[in-house]
Amino acid sequence: MPRELLYNAFLHLTPNHHSHGYWRTPEGQVQYGYSKLDPYVEIVKTLERGRFDTLFIADVSGVYDLDFGDGTASIRAGSQFPEPDPVTIVSALGLVTEHLGIAVTSNIIQSHPFAFARQLSSLDHFTGGRVGWNIVTSYLRNGFQNFGYEDIVGHDERYEWAQEYVDVTYKLWEKSWEDGAVLHDPETNRFFDPEKIHRIDHRGPRYSVAGPHIVEPSPQRTPVLFQAGNSPIGREFAVRNAEVTFLPSVTPEAARRDIAVLDDLARAQGRDPASLKKIVQLSTVIGSTEEEALRKQRHLHDNTDFAALQAFYSGGTGIDFFGLDPATTLTELQERASFGEHVRSTLRAAADADHGNGAPVTWGDYLLRHALLPGRFAGTPEQIADEVQRWADAGVDGFNVVPITTLGWWDEWVDHVLPVLQRRGLAQREYHPGTLREKLFRKEAAIDPTHRAHTVTLGGDRTVRA
């Protein structure tokens, strides 16, 4: 029997993750505690009580709208700004949990791969093998400028860069230390066996790394790998590298098509499609009755800061949405030249959505139906379980659950929605033993043998081959 669906709890260490402007309501003011540790400690305790698989911490390294409008909307609204470093919180959250996986987002521009591999190996040790990495190529112009670049690097070039980056980490995690290198043998005076610990001698277009890895192999060696690219090159990257990938699908029918594409790509590359979990976003407003849920959803929408929302999408896509005619279709937006250098899947997913009448999706439609990420579906726990079943029937492996407010919302899910999901066999009742990878895949802690991490080689090859 296949395992139950996978559930990630989505979180940003920020005042407003996607509910732009909701902080102004009495319910939203809980976000004022975003810079304190204690609220996150309470969240992970709740998530573990709710048998969530993973806490997924998103991150950005720049401000969304510094090139658009007056350049202040994100800062004024506290929309994904400020943004403390998620790596700094992992040890604390791991200490107060036993089973919950903790996945951190880190993009390729913000840390050298040797330093980052060292951080993740350390955290995997300190959490008993519960760490994941969300691989991000970075899509904010301001983020690149913060690390010394004049402008954002081109879309496809970012993925070439990312491939070399992850290959360096694979060499450090999987190849630098052989099994049996850790001895702790007083009789032979060998704490480690130096014959089984190797330099990696990586020489590539962007990185030169000698090695060896200076952290002994952690419980998982390589952390569980998450990734969200959905452009053609992003999908190719996913089937080479990800173990969990986020689909842009906004309908179950679209998810079924997206899954088929990924499975075909995986088989073509000699990878087991089952070694790549495909999950979608699930954002709900929960009510004891449908009427209550819809009322709460209207309250959320009525308190949206649309200027902040426009800033969010301007920064993420590279299109200046300030003053944009709401009647502009998403197809027109995708044809704009600047779109090719930024996130390519954000608008494609909405444009592909089936609205039943065949009419093109406009920018106004998108804001009303898709851009308001939290609360896209409003219903009772039973209706939410019905929605989960629809996606499960389409073949998805699980969900990235997006809350209305990062802080203070999770008890509502755990106390009211989870029991219904468990009764229907759609959510686990107990944790499987072992590392995060063992929990997710019900197999050994090592990364799947068909994964690219096993094919990288040590030595001086100066090329990066996709």
N, C-alpha and C positions, 0 to 999 in steps of 0.2 A: 504493500500500500504506500502511495506517495505521502510525503510529510504534509502537514497542514500548511496553509498559506503563510507567507513571510510578511511580517509587519515591522516596518521601520518607523520610528517616531522622529519626525522632522523638527529640527530646532536650529535657531540662529541665536548667537549670543549678542543680541541687539535689541533696541527698543521696539522696533516694528519690522517683522520679517516680511509679511505680505499684506497684512491687514492695515494698509496705509490710512492713518487718521483715526483708527479705532481707539487709540490711546486716550482720546479726548472724552470717551464715555466712562461712566463709573465702572463698567465691567472691564474696560481696557486699561485702566490705570494700574492694574497689577503689573504691567510691563515696566513700571518705574524701577522695579528691582532687578533689571537685566544685568547690572554690573556687580551684583552680589553673588557669592557662592552658594549660600544656603538655599535659595529657591531652586537651583539646579539639582542640588542634593535631594530635595523633596521630589522633584520630577523623576529622577532615575529610580527612586524607591517606588514611586507609583507605577512607573513603566515595568519594573520587574514584578510587582504585584499583578500587573496586567499581562504578564508573559509576553511582552514585546521582545522581538528578536534583537533589535539594534536601536540604539540612539544614534541618529544620523545628524551630525553637526555640519551645517552648511557654512560657507564663508566667502567673503570677497576681500580683495586687497586694495580697493579704491572706492571712490564716490561715484554714484551712477550718472549724475547729470551735469557735471562740471562744464560740458561742452554745449549744453542746450538750455533754452529759456534764459533765465538770469543766473543759472548755475548754482542756485541755492535751495531748490525745492527739497531735495533729499536731506540736506543738512537741517533745514528748518523743521521738517516733519519727522526727523529721526528715523528715516526709512533706510534700513540696513546701514545705519550710521549712528553712533560709532560701532566698531566691530572688534571686540577683543579676540585674541588669538585662540582658536579652539584647542590647539595642542596643549595649552597650559592647564586645561581643566581635566584632562583625561585621567591622570593618576588619582585625583581627588574623587572623581565619580566612580572609578574602578574600585576604590577602597570601600565604598559603602554599598556595593552591589556584588553579586556572586555569579550571575549568569548573563546579564545584559551585555550584548556587544556594544562597542563604542567606536563609531566610524567618524573620522575627521576628514575634512576637506582641506587639501593643500594643493595649490597650483604650481606649475612648473617654473614660474618666474620668481617665486618668493623664497625659495630655499635651494641650496645646492643638493644634488641627489645623495652625495656621501653623508652630509649632515642630516638630511631628512631620513635616510635609511637607518642611521644610528638612532634617531629619535623614536622611530616606529618600532625598531627591535627592542629598545629599552621599555617602551610602553607595553609591548606585547608580553614581555617578561613580567612587568609589574602588575598586569591585569590577569595573569594566568592564561594568556592566549585569547584575548577577547577584542583585539583591535582590528579595525578596518581602515582603508584609505579610499577616499573619493578622489579619483584622478581628474584634475581640472586643467584645461589648457589656458584658462583665463580669457575673459571677453570684454573687460573694461579698459578703455583707453587710459583712464587715470591710473589704473593699476599698473600698466606698463610704465607710465611716466614716473611712478613712485619708485621704480627699480632701475631708472636711468635710461629708459628708451624714449625717443622723441614721440613715437606713435605706437599704436597697437601693431603687432606682427600679423601678417596675413593668415587667414583661416587655415589653409592647408599646410602652410609652413609651421604653424603652431602644433599640428598633429605630428609632423615629422620630428620636431623638437621633442614633443612628449614621448615619442617612441624611443628616442635615444635615452631620455631621462629614465623611463621605466626599465629599460634594458640595463642601465647601470645599477639600479636598485636590485633587479633580479640577480645580477652577477654577485652582488654583495650578500644578498639574503640566501641564495640557493647554491652558489658555486664556491664562495670563498672558504667556507668551512665544510669539510667532509663529515659525514656521520662518523662518530667514534673519536672525534678530535678532542672532546672533553673527557679527561681521564681522572683527575684528582687522585693520583696514585702516589702515596708517600714512598712506597718501596722502590719505584724507579725514578723518584724525584721529578716527576712530570705532572704538573697541574694540567697542561694541555699537551697535545702531540703536535709539534710544529710541522711535522711532515704532512699533516692533514689540514693545514691552514695555509691558504694561498693568496698571493696578490691577484688582483683581477686584471691589472694592466690594460684598462680600457683607454682607447684613443679614438675619439670620434670628432664630428664636426664642431660640437659645442663643449664637450667635456673631456678632460684627461684625468683619470682616477687610477691611482696605483693600487690602493688597498694594502693589506687585507681589511675586511670588515672588522671593526674593533669592538663588536658586541658578539658574544657567542650566539649560536642559533636559538631563537626564541621558540616557544611552543608551536607556533604556526610557521616559523621561518619567514614566509611571506604573509603579510596581513591580508585579510579578505579584501578583494579589489572591487570597488564600485566605480561606475562611470556613466555619464549621461549624454554623450555625443550622439546625435541622430541625423546629422548630415551624411551623405554617402561615405565620406572619409571617416566621419565619426563612428559610423556603424562598423566599418572595417577595423577601426581601432578597438572597438568594443569586443568583437569576436576574437581578436588577437590577445586582449589583455584583461577584460573585465570578467568578474565572476558574478556580479549583479549589475544589470544595466537598467536605466530608467527609460521607459518608452514615453514618447510625447503624445501618445494616443489619447484622444478625448472621448472616444466611444469604444465599446467592446469590439465592434466590427473593425475599426481601425487597428485596434490592438491585435486582433487575429492576423491581419495582413502584416503588421510590423513584426510580429513573432515569426511568421513564415519566412520573411526576408532574412532575419537574423539566423534562423536555423539553417537556411540554405547556405548562407555565407560561412557559417561555422563548419558545415560538412565539407564545403569546398576547400577549407583550410586544414582539414583533418582533425577538427576539434569536435568533441562530443557536445551536441547542442544542450544536453541536460546539465553540462557543467557551467552554463550561463543562465542565471536566473533573470527573468524579465518581469519587472514590476512597473506599476503605474501610480500616479498620484491619486489619493483619495482625500477629499476635503469636504467635511460635513458640518452642518449645523444640526444639533441633536435636540429633539423635543419630545416630551411625553406624549404629545399628540401631533398630528401633521399640522394643525393650525398653529400650535405653539412654535414648531420648527420654522414654518414660513414667516411668522411674525419676527422671530429672532433673526432670520435671514434678511428681512427688510430693514431691520434695525442696523445690521452690519452694513448693508449697502447704503443706507441713508447717511451713515457716518463715514463714508469713504472720502479721503482727501484725493480728489482726482488729479490735482496738480502733482502730488507726490507719486500717484500711480503712473502718470505720463512720464515723469522723470525716471521712474524705475524701468519702463520699457524703452525709453530713449537711450539710456545708458547701456541696456542689455542688447539692443539690436543695432545701434549706431544710426538710427533714424530719428530726426528731430520731429517729435510728435506734438510739440507745442504749437498750437494754432492749426493743426491738421484738420482738414475737412472730415467730419465723422463718416461721410458717405464714401470715402476712399476705400476701395476693396483691398483685401489682404493680398490678392494676386498682384495688384499694382505695386504694393509695398515691396513684395518679394523681388520685383523686377528692378528696383532702384539699385544703382551701382554700389552704394555704400553698404547695402545689405550683405554683400558677399564677404565682407571682412569681419562680420560679427556673427552672432548666434543665428544659425540658419534654420533651426527646427522650431523656434518659438512660435512663429506665425504659420508655418506650414501645417502644424497639427490642427490649428483652428480652421484653416482654410479647407482642410480635408474633412472636417466634421460634417455629419449628415444632419441638416436642419429640416429635412422632410419636404422642402419645396424647391430644392435645386437652385435657390437664389445665391449669388455670391456673398461671401461673408465680408462685411464692411468693418472698418476700424471701430465704428460705434457698436456694432454687434459684438466685436471682440471684447471691448471694455465691459459690456453688460453681461456677457455669457461666459467668458473665458478668463479675462484678466483678473477678476476678483477671485484669486486662487482659493483662499479659505472660504468655506461655505458654498461651494459650487453645488453641492447636493444637500437639500434640507429634508429631514424626515425623522420618523421614530426609529428607535433601535431595530425594530423588525424591518422597516423599510430600508434602512441602511444595510442590514444583512441581505435583503433581497438584491440590492445593488451590488454588494460584494459577490454574491453568487453569479450575477450576470457576467462580471468580469472574469470570475474563475472559470465559468463555462467557455469563455473565449480563449482560455489557455494561459492567462497571466499567472505568475508564480507568487504574487504578493503585491504589497502596497507601501508607498511612502505616505504615511498619514500626516497631513498638514493641519495643525490646530488653528483655531481662530486667534488665540493669543498663545505665544510660546509658553508663558507662565500661567498657571492657574486653570488650564482647560482639561488636563489629562484625566483627572478624577472622573469627569463626566463620561468620557469614553470607557474607562476601565469599569466603572460601577454600573453603567447602563447598556452599552453596546457590546462589550466583551462577552457577558454571559449568554447573550443571544447567539453570537458567533460560535461560542464553544458548544452550545447545545446543538447547533447545526453541523458541527464538525468542520467549521471554517477557521478556527483558531485553536492553537495548542492549549491544553490544560496544564501541562507540566513541561519543564525544560528537559531537553535531551542532554545527557552529560557530555563533557568535553569542551574543546575550544569553540570559538565562534564558527569556524569552518565546519567542524564536526556537527554542530547544532543545525546549521543551515542545510548541509548536504547529506547528513547521516552517513558520513564516511570518514576516513582517517584525516588527521590534521594537515597532511601534506596537500599542496595544491594539485589539482587534477593532472594526471600524466600527459594529457593532450594539450596542456597549456603552454604558451610560449616561454614561460619562465624556465622550463626544462631544456629549451633548445639553445639558449644563449651560451656562448663559449668564452673562456678566458683568453686573453692574449691581445695582440696589437692591431686587430682589424680596425681600420680607420673609417670604415663605411658603416652606415646604419641601414640595414635591409628590412623593409616592411614585409 
